[in-house]
Amino acid sequence: MRDSLIIEGGHRVCGEVRVSGAKNASLVIIAASILARGRTQLENVPKIKDVEVLLDILKYQGCLVEWEDDGTLAIEVPDNILTESPYELSKKLRASNLLLGSLLGRRRQAKISLPGGCDIGSRPMDLHLKGLQVLGSKVVLEHGYIEASVIKLQGGRIYLDFPSVGATENIMMLASTTPGTTIIDNAAKEPEIVDLANFLSAMGAKIRGAGTDLIKIEGTEELKAVRYAVIPDRIEAGTYMAAAAATGGDVMIENVIPTHLLPIKAKLEEIGADVTQINGGIRVRGNDKIYPVDIKTLPYPGFPTDMQSQMLAILTIAQGTSVIVENVFENRFQMVDELKRMGAKVKVEGHTAVVEGVPHLHGARVKATDLRAGAALILAALIARGQTEIDNAHYIFRGYEDIENKLRGLGVKVIS
């Protein structure tokens, strides 16, 4: 399989692009489908590598998984679904840890290989396990696996030291079928959390407060399969918005939820782009000049860590110096060395990157170090002079559906 992208830079990005379903919402909703009896049908699920790996795990566990003619993903879960996820698949996907909450909720036991995915920093499981234990689960870590079983399930109150998205999701899934009332304090507030809550509620769960820092769940005995549409991917939308801003382009981005994009919109406007909402979509028109800005990543509704790398790439050609503080994942700056190969001037000290704008970048051979770093290198390639070859493109395909054709649709010269 080809593992590189070659992009000819120096051209404005113009046209229309339709955003796919949200990667992170799709993954947790697929995991949550294990809780349902019947045939779950999911619309707007992107056909990306991460989804493919998770579906392979479900197939290994005995689930029937198929793509219907209209693009809907159908999942049927047997009553005797295997409660183990294999190492060979789990090592490819961080989100495989979300099977803990759903398998415990359905089968009252789970054996999950410690997950893999992008190396963007420490993402410990302690908050996940703490929540599951409060609800009555016994958890043992041995030989690279997390083994969990139910002692006596009962709702409880859980305070998260950090508003972890994954921990919030795992607790929500188990709590949905746990007797009594569960309260999650300092819960994550991301749109993907709200989407999971809406999906679980459609199946019969009783959830209040999703989207706030306090979520209350009343356990129910059984959840039923439903048809459900996943929200659009705000990070994919933000990446195409950034492409327009970076190249002085003009792009209409369709299939978005504008309120999910407010932190990204605000920073793109600060660098000089014109961002307007039109008929439910977002139009971004870039400026001839890119102005420096300061960015601090924070949990939602703060500026998303998943857009930090893309913004850093743009700011390499800003007319001044920008400062970026990464407060979520400590290894998000791994791609800085690759940008330096293209002529960028960036100094990293701990969790802070100081970006001194240069007149232009030049094409070079670089490599993606993770999913969002790959997206950042695409933006750098768009604004660079000449041709850029991005190796390790498999990282990009993990999270961006049909990205080559979407870029071509915007006038980008992508060389196969």
C-alpha positions as CSV (number, residue, x, y, z in Angstrom):
1,M,0.0,0.0,0.0
2,R,1.3,3.4,-0.9
3,D,2.3,5.4,2.2
4,S,3.1,8.9,0.9
5,L,1.4,12.0,-0.4
6,I,3.0,14.3,-2.9
7,I,1.6,17.8,-3.1
8,E,2.5,20.7,-5.4
9,G,2.4,23.9,-3.4
10,G,1.9,27.6,-4.1
11,H,-1.7,27.6,-5.2
12,R,-4.9,29.1,-3.7
13,V,-7.3,26.5,-2.4
14,C,-10.8,27.2,-3.7
15,G,-14.1,25.5,-4.1
16,E,-16.6,23.4,-2.0
17,V,-15.9,20.5,0.2
18,R,-18.3,18.3,2.2
19,V,-17.2,17.2,5.7
20,S,-17.5,13.5,6.7
21,G,-18.9,12.2,9.9
22,A,-16.8,12.7,13.0
23,K,-14.0,10.2,13.6
24,N,-14.1,10.4,17.4
25,A,-17.9,10.3,17.6
26,S,-18.1,7.4,15.2
27,L,-15.6,5.3,17.1
28,V,-17.4,5.7,20.5
29,I,-20.8,5.2,19.0
30,I,-19.7,2.0,17.2
31,A,-18.3,0.8,20.6
32,A,-21.6,1.7,22.3
33,S,-23.6,-0.3,19.7
34,I,-22.4,-3.4,21.6
35,L,-24.9,-2.4,24.4
36,A,-27.9,-2.7,22.0
37,R,-30.0,-5.7,21.2
38,G,-31.0,-5.8,17.5
39,R,-29.6,-4.2,14.3
40,T,-27.9,-0.8,14.8
41,Q,-27.8,1.4,11.7
42,L,-25.3,4.3,11.7
43,E,-25.4,7.0,9.1
44,N,-22.5,9.4,8.3
45,V,-19.8,7.1,9.5
46,P,-16.5,7.8,7.7
47,K,-14.7,5.0,5.9
48,I,-11.3,5.6,7.4
49,K,-8.6,3.4,8.8
50,D,-9.5,3.8,12.5
51,V,-13.1,2.8,11.8
52,E,-11.9,-0.2,9.8
53,V,-9.7,-1.4,12.7
54,L,-12.5,-1.1,15.2
55,L,-14.9,-3.0,13.0
56,D,-12.3,-5.7,12.6
57,I,-12.2,-6.0,16.4
58,L,-16.0,-6.3,16.5
59,K,-15.9,-9.0,13.7
60,Y,-13.3,-10.9,15.8
61,Q,-15.7,-10.8,18.7
62,G,-18.5,-12.3,16.6
63,C,-20.5,-9.2,15.5
64,L,-22.1,-9.0,12.1
65,V,-20.8,-5.8,10.5
66,E,-21.8,-4.6,7.0
67,W,-22.0,-1.5,4.9
68,E,-25.4,-1.2,3.3
69,D,-25.9,0.1,-0.2
70,D,-26.7,3.7,1.0
71,G,-23.5,3.9,3.0
72,T,-25.1,3.1,6.3
73,L,-23.1,1.0,8.7
74,A,-25.1,-1.9,10.2
75,I,-24.0,-3.8,13.3
76,E,-25.6,-6.8,15.0
77,V,-24.2,-8.1,18.3
78,P,-24.6,-11.7,19.4
79,D,-25.6,-12.4,23.0
80,N,-22.4,-14.4,23.4
81,I,-20.1,-11.7,22.0
82,L,-16.4,-12.4,22.9
83,T,-15.3,-10.1,25.7
84,E,-11.6,-9.9,24.6
85,S,-9.9,-7.6,22.1
86,P,-6.8,-9.0,20.4
87,Y,-3.4,-7.3,20.8
88,E,-2.7,-7.3,17.0
89,L,-5.7,-5.0,16.4
90,S,-5.8,-3.0,19.6
91,K,-2.2,-1.9,19.2
92,K,-3.3,0.0,16.1
93,L,-6.1,2.0,17.7
94,R,-6.3,4.1,20.9
95,A,-10.1,4.0,20.8
96,S,-10.1,0.3,21.4
97,N,-10.1,1.2,25.1
98,L,-13.7,2.3,24.7
99,L,-14.7,-1.4,24.5
100,L,-14.2,-1.6,28.2
101,G,-17.4,0.3,29.1
102,S,-19.5,-1.2,26.4
103,L,-18.5,-4.9,27.0
104,L,-18.9,-4.5,30.8
105,G,-22.3,-3.0,30.2
106,R,-23.4,-5.8,27.9
107,R,-21.5,-8.9,29.2
108,R,-20.3,-7.8,32.6
109,Q,-16.7,-8.6,31.8
110,A,-14.0,-7.4,29.4
111,K,-10.4,-8.2,28.6
112,I,-8.9,-5.4,26.5
113,S,-5.3,-5.2,25.3
114,L,-3.7,-1.9,26.3
115,P,-4.4,0.3,23.2
116,G,-2.1,1.9,20.7
117,G,-2.6,4.8,18.2
118,C,-0.7,8.0,17.7
119,D,2.2,8.8,20.0
120,I,1.1,12.3,21.0
121,G,1.7,12.0,24.7
122,S,0.7,10.2,27.8
123,R,-3.0,9.2,27.8
124,P,-3.2,7.0,31.0
125,M,-6.1,4.8,31.7
126,D,-6.3,5.6,35.4
127,L,-9.4,7.8,35.2
128,H,-11.2,5.2,33.1
129,L,-10.5,2.5,35.6
130,K,-11.3,4.7,38.6
131,G,-14.8,5.3,37.2
132,L,-15.4,1.7,36.4
133,Q,-14.4,0.7,39.9
134,V,-16.7,3.2,41.5
135,L,-19.6,1.5,39.6
136,G,-18.6,-1.9,41.0
137,S,-16.1,-3.4,38.6
138,K,-12.9,-5.2,39.6
139,V,-10.0,-4.2,37.4
140,V,-6.7,-6.0,37.0
141,L,-3.7,-5.0,34.8
142,E,-1.6,-7.9,33.8
143,H,0.6,-8.9,30.8
144,G,-0.4,-5.9,28.7
145,Y,-4.2,-6.4,29.2
146,I,-6.9,-4.8,31.3
147,E,-9.2,-7.4,32.7
148,A,-12.4,-6.1,34.2
149,S,-15.3,-8.0,35.7
150,V,-18.4,-7.0,37.7
151,I,-18.6,-7.6,41.4
152,K,-21.8,-5.8,42.1
153,L,-22.9,-2.9,39.8
154,Q,-24.4,0.1,41.5
155,G,-24.5,3.7,40.4
156,G,-22.2,6.2,42.1
157,R,-20.6,9.6,42.1
158,I,-17.3,10.0,40.1
159,Y,-15.1,13.0,40.1
160,L,-12.6,13.2,37.2
161,D,-9.4,14.9,38.1
162,F,-9.2,15.9,34.4
163,P,-12.1,16.1,32.0
164,S,-11.0,13.1,30.0
165,V,-13.1,12.4,27.0
166,G,-12.4,8.7,26.9
167,A,-13.0,8.2,30.6
168,T,-16.3,10.1,30.4
169,E,-17.4,7.9,27.5
170,N,-16.5,4.6,29.2
171,I,-18.3,5.6,32.4
172,M,-21.4,6.8,30.4
173,M,-21.6,3.5,28.6
174,L,-21.3,1.3,31.7
175,A,-23.6,3.6,33.7
176,S,-26.3,3.3,31.1
177,T,-27.0,-0.3,32.1
178,T,-25.9,0.0,35.8
179,P,-28.7,0.0,38.4
180,G,-29.2,3.3,40.2
181,T,-28.0,6.8,39.6
182,T,-24.5,7.7,38.3
183,I,-23.1,11.3,38.5
184,I,-19.9,12.3,36.6
185,D,-18.4,15.5,38.0
186,N,-15.9,17.4,35.9
187,A,-17.0,15.5,32.9
188,A,-15.7,16.2,29.4
189,K,-18.0,18.6,27.4
190,E,-16.9,17.9,23.8
191,P,-19.5,17.6,21.1
192,E,-18.6,13.9,20.8
193,I,-19.8,13.4,24.4
194,V,-23.2,15.0,23.5
195,D,-23.4,12.8,20.4
196,L,-22.8,9.7,22.5
197,A,-25.4,10.8,25.0
198,N,-27.9,11.4,22.2
199,F,-27.2,7.9,20.8
200,L,-27.6,6.2,24.1
201,S,-30.8,8.1,24.8
202,A,-32.2,7.1,21.5
203,M,-31.6,3.5,22.6
204,G,-33.4,4.0,25.8
205,A,-30.8,5.3,28.2
206,K,-31.7,8.1,30.7
207,I,-29.0,10.8,30.5
208,R,-29.0,14.5,31.5
209,G,-26.3,17.1,31.4
210,A,-24.2,16.0,28.5
211,G,-22.3,19.0,27.3
212,T,-21.9,20.4,30.8
213,D,-19.4,19.4,33.5
214,L,-22.0,17.3,35.4
215,I,-23.7,14.3,33.7
216,K,-26.4,12.4,35.5
217,I,-27.3,8.9,34.3
218,E,-30.2,6.7,35.5
219,G,-29.4,3.0,34.7
220,T,-31.8,0.9,32.6
221,E,-32.0,-2.8,32.1
222,E,-31.9,-3.0,28.4
223,L,-31.0,-0.8,25.4
224,K,-32.5,-1.4,21.9
225,A,-30.9,-0.9,18.5
226,V,-31.8,2.3,16.6
227,R,-30.9,4.1,13.4
228,Y,-28.7,7.1,14.1
229,A,-26.7,9.8,12.2
230,V,-23.2,10.7,13.5
231,I,-22.3,14.4,13.8
232,P,-19.9,16.0,11.3
233,D,-16.2,16.1,12.0
234,R,-15.3,19.5,13.5
235,I,-11.5,18.8,13.1
236,E,-11.8,17.8,9.4
237,A,-13.9,21.0,8.9
238,G,-11.3,23.0,10.8
239,T,-8.5,21.6,8.6
240,Y,-10.2,22.7,5.4
241,M,-11.0,26.1,6.9
242,A,-7.3,26.4,7.8
243,A,-6.3,25.4,4.2
244,A,-8.4,28.3,2.8
245,A,-7.0,30.8,5.3
246,A,-3.4,29.6,4.8
247,T,-3.4,29.9,1.0
248,G,-5.5,33.1,0.6
249,G,-8.2,30.8,-0.8
250,D,-12.0,30.8,-0.8
251,V,-13.6,27.6,0.4
252,M,-17.2,26.7,1.2
253,I,-17.3,23.9,3.8
254,E,-20.6,22.0,3.9
255,N,-22.1,19.5,6.4
256,V,-20.9,21.3,9.6
257,I,-22.3,22.4,12.9
258,P,-21.1,26.0,13.2
259,T,-21.2,26.2,17.0
260,H,-18.7,23.4,17.2
261,L,-16.2,25.5,15.2
262,L,-16.3,28.7,17.2
263,P,-12.8,28.4,18.7
264,I,-11.3,27.6,15.3
265,K,-13.3,30.5,13.7
266,A,-12.1,32.9,16.2
267,K,-8.4,32.1,15.7
268,L,-8.7,32.1,11.9
269,E,-10.3,35.5,12.0
270,E,-7.4,36.7,14.2
271,I,-4.9,35.7,11.6
272,G,-6.8,37.7,9.0
273,A,-9.3,35.3,7.4
274,D,-12.9,36.2,6.7
275,V,-15.2,33.4,8.1
276,T,-18.9,33.6,7.5
277,Q,-21.8,31.2,8.1
278,I,-23.9,30.6,4.9
279,N,-26.9,28.3,4.7
280,G,-25.7,26.1,7.5
281,G,-22.2,25.9,6.0
282,I,-19.0,27.9,6.6
283,R,-17.2,30.0,4.0
284,V,-13.6,30.9,4.6
285,R,-11.7,33.5,2.5
286,G,-8.1,34.0,3.2
287,N,-6.1,37.2,3.2
288,D,-2.8,38.1,1.5
289,K,-1.3,38.5,4.9
290,I,-1.3,36.2,7.9
291,Y,-1.1,37.8,11.2
292,P,0.5,36.2,14.3
293,V,-1.6,35.0,17.1
294,D,-1.2,33.3,20.5
295,I,-2.9,30.0,21.1
296,K,-3.5,27.9,24.2
297,T,-5.1,24.4,23.8
298,L,-7.8,23.5,26.3
299,P,-10.6,21.0,26.7
300,Y,-13.8,22.0,24.9
301,P,-15.0,24.7,24.5
302,G,-11.4,25.9,24.5
303,F,-9.2,25.7,21.4
304,P,-8.9,22.0,20.4
305,T,-5.5,20.2,20.7
306,D,-6.4,18.4,17.5
307,M,-6.2,21.7,15.6
308,Q,-3.0,23.0,17.2
309,S,-0.6,21.4,14.7
310,Q,-2.5,22.8,11.7
311,M,-2.5,26.3,13.2
312,L,1.2,26.0,13.9
313,A,1.9,25.2,10.3
314,I,0.0,28.3,9.1
315,L,1.8,30.5,11.6
316,T,5.2,29.6,10.1
317,I,4.5,32.2,7.4
318,A,2.8,34.8,9.6
319,Q,4.1,38.4,9.7
320,G,5.5,38.3,13.2
321,T,6.0,35.9,16.1
322,S,3.3,33.6,17.6
323,V,3.3,31.6,20.8
324,I,1.5,28.3,21.1
325,V,1.0,26.6,24.5
326,E,0.0,22.9,24.4
327,N,-1.9,22.0,27.6
328,V,-3.4,18.6,26.6
329,F,-0.8,16.3,25.0
330,E,2.9,16.9,25.6
331,N,4.2,15.3,22.3
332,R,2.1,17.4,19.9
333,F,5.3,19.3,18.8
334,Q,7.0,16.3,17.3
335,M,6.3,17.5,13.8
336,V,8.2,20.8,14.4
337,D,11.5,19.2,13.1
338,E,9.7,18.3,9.9
339,L,8.5,21.9,9.4
340,K,12.1,23.1,10.0
341,R,13.1,20.9,7.0
342,M,10.7,23.2,5.0
343,G,12.3,26.4,6.3
344,A,10.2,27.1,9.4
345,K,11.6,28.9,12.4
346,V,10.1,27.3,15.5
347,K,11.6,27.0,19.0
348,V,10.1,24.5,21.4
349,E,10.5,24.8,25.2
350,G,8.5,22.2,27.1
351,H,4.8,22.8,26.4
352,T,5.4,26.0,24.5
353,A,6.4,26.7,20.9
354,V,7.5,30.1,19.7
355,V,6.9,30.5,16.0
356,E,8.8,33.2,14.1
357,G,7.1,33.8,10.7
358,V,9.3,33.5,7.6
359,P,8.5,34.9,4.1
360,H,7.8,31.4,2.7
361,L,8.4,27.6,3.1
362,H,10.0,25.4,0.5
363,G,9.0,21.9,-0.5
364,A,10.8,19.0,1.1
365,R,10.5,15.3,1.9
366,V,9.0,15.0,5.4
367,K,7.2,12.4,7.5
368,A,4.0,12.5,9.5
369,T,4.5,11.6,13.2
370,D,0.8,11.3,14.0
371,L,-2.6,12.0,12.5
372,R,-2.8,15.8,13.1
373,A,0.9,16.3,12.3
374,G,0.1,14.7,9.0
375,A,-2.7,17.3,8.4
376,A,-0.3,20.1,9.4
377,L,2.2,18.9,6.9
378,I,-0.4,19.0,4.2
379,L,-1.1,22.6,5.1
380,A,2.6,23.4,5.1
381,A,2.9,21.7,1.6
382,L,0.0,23.9,0.3
383,I,1.8,27.1,1.3
384,A,5.3,25.9,0.3
385,R,7.1,26.7,-2.9
386,G,7.6,23.5,-5.0
387,Q,6.8,19.9,-4.3
388,T,6.4,18.2,-0.9
389,E,6.4,14.5,-0.3
390,I,4.8,13.4,3.0
391,D,5.8,9.9,4.2
392,N,3.9,7.9,6.8
393,A,0.7,9.1,5.1
394,H,-1.1,6.1,6.8
395,Y,-1.5,8.4,9.8
396,I,-3.5,10.9,7.7
397,F,-5.7,8.1,6.3
398,R,-6.6,7.1,9.8
399,G,-8.7,10.2,10.3
400,Y,-9.5,11.9,6.9
401,E,-11.9,10.2,4.6
402,D,-11.1,10.4,0.9
403,I,-8.7,13.3,1.5
404,E,-6.8,13.1,-1.8
405,N,-10.0,13.5,-3.9
406,K,-11.3,16.2,-1.6
407,L,-8.1,18.2,-2.0
408,R,-8.2,17.7,-5.8
409,G,-11.7,19.1,-5.7
410,L,-10.4,22.2,-4.2
411,G,-7.8,22.7,-6.9
412,V,-4.8,21.1,-5.1
413,K,-2.4,19.2,-7.3
414,V,-2.0,15.8,-5.5
415,I,0.4,13.6,-7.4
416,S,-0.4,9.8,-7.1
